[in-house]
Amino acid sequence: MDEATERMGEQLRERIVQLFGRSLAIREVDAGSCNGCEVEVNALTNAVHDIERFGMHIVASPRHADMLLVTGAVTRNMEMPLIRTYRAVPPPKMVVAMGSCAASGGMFAPSYAVIGPVDSILPVDAYIPGCPPRPQAIIQGIMVALDRWEERSR
């Protein structure tokens, strides 16, 4: 990992400890993506990026999550599961739309099977641009979401 990303990760860890006093639990939800974003989320957990050392954990249950990381344009089949997942996350909660499709519907938006971007269903705290976004952009987007969450919780 390059020095700039390492510094950003250290800043993120300090921010997470300051706000939560513990790790940040993230539930990733694929709302209808092409899986490009999921590959990048998996890259965050590999030995090169290892986001757990920065105080972030991908969790299996939304009941254990502080943040939803949503990828893909929301399809009709995923609308209700996404809403149920959001409701299962205990408050206060954050939602991050990851990738072009989650932010705008992307190239899938004009389809009959797609409802639209994540913010047409859920309140979004931060958007991570890219198709797919690089791991550094994901870390930066999570930092933005933490800043907005802190402002909202004052």
Residue pairs with C-beta under 8 A, 6 or more apart in sequence:
1 9
1 48
1 49
4 136
5 49
5 135
5 136
5 139
8 136
8 139
8 140
8 143
9 51
9 53
9 54
9 139
10 54
11 143
12 54
12 55
12 56
12 139
12 142
12 143
12 146
13 53
13 54
13 55
15 143
15 146
16 22
16 23
16 24
16 54
16 55
16 56
16 146
17 55
19 146
19 149
19 150
20 66
22 55
23 52
23 55
23 56
23 57
24 55
24 56
24 57
24 66
24 67
24 142
24 146
25 57
25 59
25 64
25 65
25 66
25 67
26 56
26 57
26 58
26 59
26 65
26 66
26 67
26 68
26 69
26 142
27 58
27 59
27 60
27 61
27 62
27 64
27 65
27 67
27 68
27 69
27 85
27 89
28 38
28 41
28 58
28 68
28 69
28 70
28 71
29 68
29 69
29 70
29 71
29 82
29 85
30 37
30 38
30 71
30 72
30 78
31 70
31 71
31 72
31 73
31 74
31 75
31 78
31 82
31 102
31 118
32 72
32 73
32 74
32 75
32 77
32 78
32 101
32 108
32 113
32 114
33 71
33 72
33 73
33 99
33 101
33 102
34 72
34 101
36 99
36 131
36 132
37 71
37 72
37 98
37 99
37 101
37 102
37 132
37 133
38 71
39 132
40 132
40 133
40 134
40 135
40 138
41 58
41 69
41 71
41 98
41 138
43 49
43 135
44 51
44 56
44 58
44 135
44 138
44 139
45 51
45 52
45 58
49 135
51 139
54 139
56 142
59 65
61 88
62 68
62 85
62 86
62 88
62 89
63 88
63 89
63 90
65 89
65 93
66 89
66 92
66 93
66 94
67 89
67 93
67 94
67 95
67 96
67 142
67 145
68 85
68 86
68 89
68 93
68 94
68 95
68 96
68 122
69 96
69 98
70 82
70 95
70 96
70 97
70 98
70 102
70 118
70 122
71 98
71 99
71 101
71 102
72 78
72 99
72 101
72 102
72 108
73 101
73 102
73 105
73 106
73 108
73 109
73 114
73 115
73 116
73 117
74 82
74 114
74 115
74 116
74 117
74 118
74 120
74 121
75 108
75 113
75 114
75 115
76 113
76 114
76 115
77 113
79 115
79 121
82 118
82 121
82 122
83 121
83 122
86 93
86 95
86 122
92 149
92 152
92 153
94 125
94 126
94 145
94 146
94 148
94 149
95 118
95 122
95 123
95 124
95 125
95 145
96 124
96 125
96 126
96 127
96 128
96 141
96 142
96 145
97 103
97 117
97 118
97 119
97 124
97 126
97 127
97 128
98 128
98 133
98 138
98 141
99 106
99 128
99 129
99 130
99 131
99 132
99 133
100 106
100 129
100 130
100 131
101 107
101 108
101 109
101 117
101 131
102 117
102 118
102 127
103 117
103 118
103 119
103 127
103 128
103 129
104 117
105 114
105 116
105 117
106 131
108 114
109 116
109 117
115 121
118 124
125 144
125 145
125 148
125 149
125 152
126 141
126 142
126 144
126 145
126 148
127 141
128 137
128 138
128 140
128 141
129 137
130 137
133 141
